Amino acid sequence: MAVQAPIGMRSRSQSQRRKRIVQTAAALALRGGVEAMQMRTVAERAGVALGTLYRYFPSKMELVVAVVTEELDLLERSIVRRPPSAETASGRTVDVLMRATRGLMREPELADALVRSLVMAEVKGELGKRVTDLLWSVATRALPVVEDEEQSEPDRESDEYVLVSSLASIWFFEVLEILKGQRDIEEARRRLEIAAEPLLAGF
C-alpha cells in the first residue's frame, strides 16, 4: 500500500512547485514577452505535467497575474528595507507608485496584459486590493518594521481607504497611458502628484 506524505510536506511541495512554475513563466516573459509564456512551454520548462499547470493556473491570464504578483512581493520587501522618506502621505505614495511603474516597464508586454485584464475584469485577482493595501500602509505609516512581520489590516470601509483606492485607480490608468505611448513616465509622475495631494491631504 502506498504511503502518503504528511500534509505539511505535501503543501510545502505544492508551494515549491507553484513557485517554480511562476519563476519559469517570468523567465520566459523576460526573454520573449507574454507570447513566450505558452502554457505547454511553461509546463515543460518547469518540469510539470500540463494538467498540473492548469490545476494551479486555469488560464494564461491567471499565470500573468501570478508573475506580476511576485514582482509586487519584491516591491513590498524593498519598501520595508527602504521606506519612502517623504514627510507627506502624497509624497510617500507617489514614491511607491513610481517604483512600481519602473518595475512594470521593465517588461511592458507583461504589464500591458496585466493592466488590460484588470480594466476588462478578465481575472478575479487580488492585485488591485494588494496595491491599495500597500498604498494605505505607506500613507498611514503602517508598514511592517521588518520583512516578515505581519502588516496591520486596513479598514477597507473607511473614507481614507476609499481615497487611497481612488489613487490606485488613477495609477492603473496612467500605466495604461504609458503603455499606449500617450504618456511618458515623468508626465505620469506629475499627474500622480497632482492627484495625490488633494486626495491624501487629510492623512
N, C-alpha and C positions, 0 to 999 in steps of 0.2 A: 504494500500500500504506500502511495506517495505521501511524503510528509510535507505539509505546508509550512512555509516560512512564517515566523511570527509576524503579527500585524505591523508592528513598528518597523521591522526590517523591510516588509513589502512596501509600506508607504514611503520609506526612505529611498528604496529602489525606484519607485514610481516618480518621486520628486527628481531624482538624478536623471532619469530617462527624459522627463519633461524638459529639464534644464538643457540636456544635450540636444534635444530637438530644436529648442529656441535658439541656442547658440549656433547650431548648424544653419538654421534659416537666416540668422543675422549675418553670418559669414558669406552665405550665397548672395544676400541682398547687397552687401558692401561691394561685391565684385561685379554683380550684373543687374542690380536693381530688383524690383518686385517681380519682374518677368523671370528672373533666375530662381525664384522661390517656388518652383514647381513641386507639388506635394510628393510626387514619386521620387524626385531627386532628393528632396529633404529626407524622406524616409530612408533611401539608400545610403546617403552620406551619414545619417545619424545611427545607422545600424539597427533600424526597427522595421517591422512589417508595415505596409501601407495601411492596413486595417487598424493597427495600433496607433499610428499617427492620427487617423481620423477619430479615434476614441478620445484622444487628447484635444484635438482641434478639428471640429466637424467641418470647418471651411477655411479656405486660404486667408480670408479677411481676419478670422479669429487668430490665426497664426501671426499675421501682420501686427495685430493689436498686442499680442504677447511679446513680440520683438520690441515694439516701442515701449511697452510697459517695463521691460528690462532696462531700457535706456532711462526711463523715469526713476527706477530704483537707483541707478548710478547717480542721477541728478540729485536725488534726495540725500544720498550719502555724502555727496560733495558739498551740499548746503550745510549739513551738520558739521562737516570738517571746516568749512569756510563760510560761515553765515554772512549774509549781506550786511554791510556796515552802515547803511543809510539810517538817519535818525527818524525819518518819516515812514509810515506804512506804505505809502505810494512808492517811495524810492526803493524800499526793500522788495516789494512785489515786482516792480519793473525789472530790477536786477535779476531776479529769479526767472522771469519770463524771457528775458533776453538770453540767459544761459540756455534755457530750454530751446529757444529758437535756433541758436547757433548749433546746438546738438542735432536738432531735426534737419537742419540744412546740410549737414554732412552727408545725408542720404535723402536727397529731395524726392526721389520716386517713392520711397517708403513713406515719407511724410505726406506726400500727396495722397497716396492710397488711404492712409490713416485719417487725415482730415476730411476727405470726401466721404469716407464711411461714416464718420460722426455726423456730418452735415445731412447725409441721406438716411441716417439711422439704420444702416445695414447690419450693425452689430449691437448686441446688448452688453457693451463693455462698461467697466467701472472707471475707465480712463478719465472721463470728464470730471467725475466726482473726486478722483485722486488728485487731479490738478488743482481743483478748487480747495480741497482739504490742505494741500501743500501751501497754497497762497494764503489761506486763512492762518495757518501756523506761522508763516513768515510775517504776516501783517500784525498778528497779535503777540508775536514773540513767544509762541508756544512750541517751538521746535524742541525735539529731544536734545539733551545736553551731550549725549554720547550716541554712537552709531546705532546700537541695537536696543536702545531704550524705547519703551512704549511712548507713542505720541498721544497727547491728550485728544479726546474726541471733540470735534466742534459741535455746536448746537446748530444743526442744519435748518432749523425753522426760524432762526434769528434773523433780524434785519441785516445785521453785519454780514452774515454768511451769504445772504442774497446779493448784497453789494459786491462781495468778492466773486461770487458766481458770475455776476454780470461782467466783471473784468475778465474772467476766464473766457467767456463767450466772445468778447471783443478780441482777445488774443487769438483764439481759433480763427476768427475771420481775418485778422491781419496775416497770420501764417498762410492762409489760403491765398490772399492777395499777393504775398511774396512768391508763392509757387506759380501763380498765374503771370508773374512778371509785371504786375501792376504796382508793386511797392518794393523798395529796397529795405534792407534791414534797419538802416539808420532812420528812415522815414517811419517805419513801423515802431521803432523805439519812441520817436517823438509823439506819435499818435497815442501810444500806450501811456506815456507820461501825462499827456493832456487828459486822457480818460481817467487815469488812476487818481489824480489829485483830488477832484471833487468827490469821486466815489468813496474814497477811503479817508476823507478829511476828518471824520469823527473817530478814527481809531487812535 
